[in-house]
Amino acid sequence: MARAFVLINCELGSEEQVVSDLKQVGCVKSVYGVFGAYDILTNLECERLEELRQMIISKIRKIDNIRSTITLMGTGV
């Protein structure tokens, strides 16, 4: 199992739309609106690392109104 947390910055006022879009992406387990340096925290779990990478690159980063992402890979300690 491949796991990651993705920290997201989005355009001002678009948080609800981005959260809604994220919930439609495969492998997304949870989505949280957060306060601070980032706007949204997303938890992903996929069967394979390559699948996880593709979800982030081809799905999440292409959602309208997302400005930037930081990915934290999890090891499941």
ZIRA-V747001 format. One record per pair of residues at least 4 apart in sequence whose C-alpha atoms are under 6 Angstrom apart, sorted by the first residue. I is the first residue (numbers start at 1). J is the second residue. Records with the same first field share a line. If there is no record, write none. Layout:
I = J  J
//
This chain:
1 = 46  47
2 = 45  46  47  48  49
3 = 44  45  74
4 = 44  72  73  74
5 = 42  43  71  72
6 = 41  42  70  71
7 = 40  41  69  70
8 = 38  39  40  68  69
9 = 38  39  67  68
10 = 65  66  67
11 = 65
27 = 44  45  46
28 = 43  44
29 = 43  44
30 = 42  43
31 = 41  42
32 = 40  41
33 = 39  40
34 = 39  40
46 = 52
54 = 58
55 = 59
56 = 60
57 = 61
//
